[in-house]
Structures are given as C-alpha cells and as structure tokens.
Amino acid sequence: MKWKYFYDHCYDWEEDKALKSVEALTDFGSAEELLECFSWLDEEPGKRLLYRALASGMVLQGENLRELDNFDIGEISFAIRDSLKKGVHLTLSDVLELLEYADDPTACLLIDEVLSEPGNLTWDVFLKLEEATWNAPLAHLVTRFLEKGFSFTPEQLEEVGFGLGPELVSRAALQSDSVFTERNIKNLGRLLDAQTAAELRKKSKKKQSWFERRRDVKKQAAERQQGSVPVFFEERREPASRFRYGDRVSFMGDIFDTVDLGGMYLEGVVVDTRNGCCRIRVAETSETFWVPEDKLKKIGWL
C-alpha cells in the first residue's frame, strides 16, 4: 500500500483494518504527516506505524518527538533513542520537555546530549535538569557534571545531596574548589563519610593558612607604599647578600624617588640585608634607608 492512499483514508478505519494497512505500507511520508496520522489511529495501529516508520529510516527531530505525548513512555523512549542514534541534536528545551516522558536509561542519554555542549555546564542548567529528573537520573547528572570538571559549592551540595548517596556526595565535596566550614560539614551530616569529613577539615585549615599569609603580604605591601619599606623591596627568595652587617658603603642619594637628598654622594653602614636590599645608616644624619645592592659600593668594614 502506498503512503498517499494510507494518509488520505486512515482517519475513518477500524482498528483491524488500520493494523493490516500499516503492515502493508511500502513507503512513508513526512514526519509531519506521520504525526497527523497518530491523532486519527487507535493505540495499537499507531504504535505499529511508529515502529515501522522509524525502522524504514525516518528521522524525528526534537519538535517531532515533543508531539509524541499521546504514546506510552516505552514508545517515546524508543523514538528518542532512535533519533539520537541517527545523529539528531536535541536542544536544552527539547530535553527538558522530553525528560518527563523518558525512562531512566533514556533520561541519562538526554542528560549526556545536553552536556555535549560546553556552555551547558552551569549551575543554572543543572537545576533545570534536576527538576525534570528523578533519583536515578539525578545521580547520573551529578556524575557527568563531576566528570566534566564542575566544582560544586558546599551550599549546592546541601541543596541536592539528599537525593544522592554518600559515595557521590563525598566525591563531589573532595573535588570542590570551595572551603567547607565546620557548619557545612555538619549540615551534610551522614552524606559524608568520616574520611572525607577529615580531608575537608584539613583542606579548610590549609586554605585559612594561605589566606592569613596572603593578608600579611598585603599588609607589607601597604607598609611599603607608606614608606616604611621601599617600593623596590619585594617578597621573594634571593641568593645570600654579598654585604654583611657593619660593611661601610657609599651610594648616590638621587636613587630615591621619595626622599630628596639632592644627588648627594653618601656614605653609611650596613645594618640589615634582605632580598637584594641593604638597610643603610647614613653617617651624616644617622637616618636609615633601604638601598638596592646594585647601587652600593663597598668601601671598608668597621
């Protein structure tokens, strides 16, 4: 039977005749015509027509799949998997609607389809997918996000963690770039195993130590700007100084940008060395200045 005849007459056939006619089809029309026939046919002829059309090579796009809501989950899931195998790209909007009608294995494939786009690896997309899934696909969703390098914050894990198992929550916590406070660890409770909780506490202490060191460096930088330490003094490891305490040195006073010494040729004594600089007590005034070593000339030792 040709598709044109089937399409023109199937709207008023009884179920038995429709089934026989579906089996007799030798070709199929467009996806739009196929969907139109589904609205006329009974359940069994409609299912059989769907399977035969897909087997013949027909490709259903995202907008076509979204119109299959009158079928059971099994048929819709089959059609989704068939389209994905045939290379159909489904948008985030397609997936969010189709997740309502897909079984768990198909829902996992839909999640993978969304995450094939790098721009979808965001917390906003995660929440949209999470709202459209159930427990089993949720675990798959979190796993895929972790595999692609996503970092969950403690607050995000507190929000979704109770739909997951301890193993997955612990993995997400250890992969996180965030600091977990004692409050975060307590809120997650039994969702973290003891070893993970201990690792998070250790990581938190290291982070806090880093922040304290960083605060000290910023404080020293502020002091340098205020003139207590010269701007050219940097916090870095340097080779041992070639000057010692008590060395007599000379230097030109015009090396300073912030102190007006009138280009005077000065002499002084080294009282400290640090990171490529020497602290010099000027003989004439007893004032002290930090001077880069390459600006100093040794003239003797006291």
N, C-alpha and C positions, 0 to 999 in steps of 0.2 A: 504494500500500500504506500502511495506517495504521501509526503508530508502535507502538501496543499489540500488534498482531499480530507485527510485526517483533521487538519486545522479548521476547515470550513464546516465540518459536520459533527465533531465530537461533543459539542455543547449539549446535545439532547439525547445522547446514547445512554442505554442502561449499562450497569457495571460490567456484566458479562461480555457484551459486545465491545465495550471500550477496552477491556483486557485483551480480547482477541485481536483487536485492531492495533493496539500498542505492539503486540508481538509480531504483527505483520508489517510494521513500518520498515521501509528500506532506506529512508533518509530522514533528516530532521531539519527544522527551520532554524530561526534565530533564537537566542536566549530569551528575548522579549516575548516572542510567540509561545515559547515553551512555558514561560511563567503565566501567560494568559490562559493556556490550556489547564494548568493546575487549578485555576479557580472554577473550572467547569466540571472537572473529573472527580469521581469518588476517590476515597483514600487509596485503595489498592491499585487501581489503574494509574493514579498519579505517582505513586512510589515507583511502580514498574517503569513508567515513562522517564522518570528522573534517572534511574539507574541505566537504562538503555541509552539515553541521550549522552550521559557522561561517558559511557563505555565507547560510544561512537567517536569521541574526541571533542565534544562540545565543551567550551570553556566558559565557566560562570565567573564574572568579575565581582568585585566587592558589592556593588549596588544590586546585582542579581541575587547574591547569597542572602542579602538582608531582606529579601522579599520571600524567603522560604519559611517564614514563621508559622505557616499552617501545617508544616511537617513535624514529625517527631524528632527528638534530639538525635536519634541514631541516623536518620536520613540527612539532617542538616550537618551533622559532624562529618559524615561521609563526603558530602558535597564540598565542605570546607577543605578537607584533606586533599580531595581530588584537585581543587583549584590551586592549592599550594604546591602540589607535585608538578602541576603544569606551569609553574612559574608566575602565577598571579601575585601581584604585590597588593597587600591589604593595608589601608591607612589605619591610623590610630582610631579614627571614628568608626571605621568598619569593625575593627577588633572589639572595641568597647561594646558595640551592639551585639556582635556575634557571640561573645563570651556568655551571654545569657542563655544561649541555646546549644552550647557546645558541651560535650562530655569532657572529663578530666584530661585524657590524652590529647584531645584536640585543643583544649584550652591552653595546654602547655606549648603546643605548636604556634598558637596565636600569639602568646607572650614572646616566643622567640622571634616571630615575624616583626613585632613592634620593636624589639631591641636590636634588630639588624640595622636600624637607623641610629647612628651615634647620638644624634640630637635628642633622642628619647630617653637617654639615661639620666633622668632628673627625678627629684622627689615628687614633683607635681604629677608626672606621668605615672610614677609608682602608685600614688594614692588613687588615681583614676583606675588603674588596672586592679588594685587591691579591692576596691569597692565592687568590682564586677566579677570577682573570683570567690571560690570557696577555699576551704582549708588546704586541700591537696595542691591545687594550682598556686596558692599563696606561697607555699614552701618552694615551689619551682621558681616563682617570681623572685623571691629573695635570693635564692641560689644563683640565678642568672645575673642579677644585679651585682652580687659579690664577685662572680667570675669575670665580670667586665670592669672590675676595679672600683665600684661605687663604695663610698665611705658613709655608713650610717652614723648619725649623731646619737648620743645617749637618749635624747628625747624621742627621736624617731623609733628607736628600738623599744622604748617603753610603750609607744603607741601601737605597734604591730606585733610585739614579741609574744603576746599571749596566744596568738594564733599559730605559733611555731613551737618547735621542740627545743630543749636546752642545747643540743649539739649545734643547731643552726644559729641560735642567738649568741652562743659563746663564740662561734666563728666570726660572726658579724662584729661583735664587740672587739675582738682582738685585731680585726682588720681596720677598725675605725681610726681615723686621724685625730679624733677628739679626745679630750681628757675626761675620764669618768670619775666623778666625785664620789665620795662615800654615799651620798644621798642617791646618786644614780644607781650604784651597785645595790643598795638596799631596795630601791624600787623594782629592780629587775628580779630580785629575790632568787627563787629556785630556778629561774630560767638561765642562770649562770652556774656552771659547776665551780667547785671550790678552787681548782687550779686556775681557771680563767679569772675569777674574782681576785686572786692573789696577784696574777700578772697585771691586771688593770690597776691595782693599788700601786704596784711597783712602777708601772709606766707613769702614773699620775705624779708620783714623787719626783721622778726624773724630769718631767715637764716643769713642775714647780721650781726645781733647782735651776733649770735653764732660764725660766722667767726671772728668777732672782739675779742670776748672773747678767742677764740682758739689762735688767734695771740698773745694776751697778755700772755697766758700760755707759748707759745713757747718762747716768749721774756724772761720771767722769767727763763725758763729752760736754755737758753743761758747764762744769767747772773750767774746762779749757776755754770755752767761749767767754767766760767771765774773767779770764786772765790768770787764774791761779796756776795753770799749767799751759804752756804754749800750744798753739794750734798744730804745730808740726809734730807734737808728741803723739804717737799712735800706739794703741794696744796691740802689740804683735811680738812674736818671738824674734830676737835678733842674735847674731853672734856676740860673744863676750866683748866688752868695750876695750879699746886699746889705751884708755885712760884709767888711772887709779885715783883713789882718794888722796888728796894732797898735791897732785900734779899742778905745776904752775903753767898757765896757758895764756895765750893772747888771742884777740879776735877784734874784728871791726864792729863798732857799735851800730852801724847802719844796717845790720842784718835784721833788725827788729822792725816789724810793721806797726806795732802797738806802742813802742817805747821810743821817744825821741831822744837819742843820745848824740845827735849832731854829727854822725860819721866819725866819732872819736875812735882812736886806736886804744883798746883797753887791755888790761892785764888782770888776772884773777886766779883763784884756786879752785880746783875741782872738789866739790863736797858730796856729789852723788852722781851716779851714772844709771841710765835706764833707757833701753830700747833705742839706741842710736843717738841719745842726747846726754849732755852733761849739765849738771847744775853748777853754775859758777858763782863764787862770791867775789864780786869786783873789789879790787884792793882800795880804790879811791873812795868808794861810798859804802862799802860793806853790804850793798844790796846783792840779792841773788837772782840769777836768770837762768832759764833753760836755753841751751845753745846746741844746735846740731853739731855732731862731732866733726863733720867735714868742714866746718867753719873755724875750727880750733887749731892752734899751732902750739905744740908743747915747747916750753922754754926752760923747764927745770922741775925740781921737786923740793918741797920744804923738808 
